[in-house]
Amino acid sequence: MEWYQAVVLGIVEGVTEFLPISSTGHMILVSKLMGISENEFVKSFEIVVQLGAIAAVGMMYIQKVIQNRDWWGKIVASFVVTGVVGTLLYEFVREYLLGNATLVAVSLLVGGILLILLEKWLVKKGNNIKMIGEISYKQAATIGLVQTFSIVPGVSRSMATIFGGIGVGLSRKEAVEYSFLLAVPTMVAASALDLSQTGFNYSQEEYRMLGIGLLCAFVSAWMVVKVFVAYVQKHDMSLFGWYRILVGLLYLTLMK
């Protein structure tokens, strides 16, 4: 991996992490387009670089989280469910799913169709819960369970948690913000698990590439988050569904 490739992947991660279009899926596709060999370090990079985006949202929401202690238990309940499933499936995902660009394209395509259909269903369903603190622990655990589907590259953790939140009754804005908050423990744990499994066994140059990626992910995520929150307050997410379908079809028809 060259420094400019780390910059590109870091920006891609920061821009896509909190959008319902799959950051890991985009990094895998962009890596493929740039001709980056899918080795063990690149697989770790695609996981750990997400901490840059997570740090950005953590800094943006830390005061709000401190002020709303009734959120803490709900976030933990969601995280525990995801953590258990993620730990059990870690080896399988890393060995067989990460780096599979065709799987990403199919997941983007299918996920795009589902996103559009879910939007139509949820508009009819309506929401009866407005604030994060009002959901039950059972509902929080349900969101965590839905989040586990995002272990498949291309599904999108953000899409899963947002629709999990809306599905249990959160307003669109609250579901988006809950997705941001749940990303913090989820991705910190995923990165810690990966680093512990690989034994931090990277060269000085690889650590430099990771540092570049983290910085670029932080800056780009900081710029995207507020824009996304403002967008979903006025629009639904069907546009992202059509985008997913387009990217999936382009890869399957042109890049195979």
VENSULZI-V954058 format. One record per residue. RES is the residue in one letter. OMEGA is omega in whole degrees, 0 to 359 (* if undefined). Layout:
BEGIN
res=RES omega=OMEGA
res=RES omega=OMEGA
END
This chain:
BEGIN
res=M omega=177
res=E omega=184
res=W omega=182
res=Y omega=177
res=Q omega=176
res=A omega=178
res=V omega=181
res=V omega=182
res=L omega=177
res=G omega=178
res=I omega=178
res=V omega=179
res=E omega=182
res=G omega=181
res=V omega=188
res=T omega=186
res=E omega=186
res=F omega=174
res=L omega=184
res=P omega=184
res=I omega=176
res=S omega=178
res=S omega=180
res=T omega=178
res=G omega=180
res=H omega=178
res=M omega=179
res=I omega=180
res=L omega=181
res=V omega=176
res=S omega=179
res=K omega=181
res=L omega=180
res=M omega=178
res=G omega=179
res=I omega=179
res=S omega=183
res=E omega=178
res=N omega=184
res=E omega=179
res=F omega=181
res=V omega=177
res=K omega=178
res=S omega=179
res=F omega=183
res=E omega=177
res=I omega=189
res=V omega=182
res=V omega=179
res=Q omega=178
res=L omega=178
res=G omega=178
res=A omega=180
res=I omega=179
res=A omega=180
res=A omega=182
res=V omega=177
res=G omega=179
res=M omega=182
res=M omega=187
res=Y omega=185
res=I omega=181
res=Q omega=181
res=K omega=179
res=V omega=179
res=I omega=182
res=Q omega=183
res=N omega=183
res=R omega=179
res=D omega=176
res=W omega=193
res=W omega=182
res=G omega=181
res=K omega=179
res=I omega=178
res=V omega=180
res=A omega=178
res=S omega=184
res=F omega=182
res=V omega=180
res=V omega=179
res=T omega=182
res=G omega=180
res=V omega=181
res=V omega=181
res=G omega=179
res=T omega=181
res=L omega=185
res=L omega=185
res=Y omega=183
res=E omega=180
res=F omega=182
res=V omega=182
res=R omega=184
res=E omega=191
res=Y omega=186
res=L omega=180
res=L omega=179
res=G omega=181
res=N omega=185
res=A omega=179
res=T omega=176
res=L omega=179
res=V omega=181
res=A omega=179
res=V omega=179
res=S omega=177
res=L omega=181
res=L omega=181
res=V omega=179
res=G omega=178
res=G omega=178
res=I omega=180
res=L omega=180
res=L omega=180
res=I omega=180
res=L omega=179
res=L omega=178
res=E omega=180
res=K omega=180
res=W omega=184
res=L omega=176
res=V omega=179
res=K omega=184
res=K omega=182
res=G omega=181
res=N omega=179
res=N omega=177
res=I omega=185
res=K omega=187
res=M omega=181
res=I omega=183
res=G omega=183
res=E omega=180
res=I omega=180
res=S omega=177
res=Y omega=177
res=K omega=178
res=Q omega=177
res=A omega=178
res=A omega=178
res=T omega=177
res=I omega=178
res=G omega=179
res=L omega=178
res=V omega=180
res=Q omega=183
res=T omega=178
res=F omega=183
res=S omega=174
res=I omega=175
res=V omega=180
res=P omega=180
res=G omega=180
res=V omega=180
res=S omega=176
res=R omega=181
res=S omega=180
res=M omega=182
res=A omega=184
res=T omega=178
res=I omega=180
res=F omega=173
res=G omega=179
res=G omega=178
res=I omega=181
res=G omega=179
res=V omega=172
res=G omega=178
res=L omega=172
res=S omega=183
res=R omega=180
res=K omega=180
res=E omega=178
res=A omega=178
res=V omega=181
res=E omega=176
res=Y omega=177
res=S omega=177
res=F omega=185
res=L omega=181
res=L omega=179
res=A omega=185
res=V omega=180
res=P omega=182
res=T omega=184
res=M omega=174
res=V omega=180
res=A omega=180
res=A omega=180
res=S omega=179
res=A omega=179
res=L omega=181
res=D omega=180
res=L omega=179
res=S omega=180
res=Q omega=181
res=T omega=176
res=G omega=181
res=F omega=187
res=N omega=180
res=Y omega=178
res=S omega=178
res=Q omega=179
res=E omega=179
res=E omega=175
res=Y omega=178
res=R omega=178
res=M omega=180
res=L omega=178
res=G omega=178
res=I omega=180
res=G omega=180
res=L omega=180
res=L omega=181
res=C omega=178
res=A omega=180
res=F omega=184
res=V omega=183
res=S omega=178
res=A omega=179
res=W omega=182
res=M omega=187
res=V omega=190
res=V omega=183
res=K omega=179
res=V omega=181
res=F omega=179
res=V omega=179
res=A omega=182
res=Y omega=186
res=V omega=176
res=Q omega=183
res=K omega=185
res=H omega=171
res=D omega=186
res=M omega=180
res=S omega=179
res=L omega=180
res=F omega=177
res=G omega=178
res=W omega=177
res=Y omega=179
res=R omega=180
res=I omega=181
res=L omega=181
res=V omega=179
res=G omega=180
res=L omega=179
res=L omega=181
res=Y omega=184
res=L omega=183
res=T omega=187
res=L omega=188
res=M omega=181
res=K omega=*
END
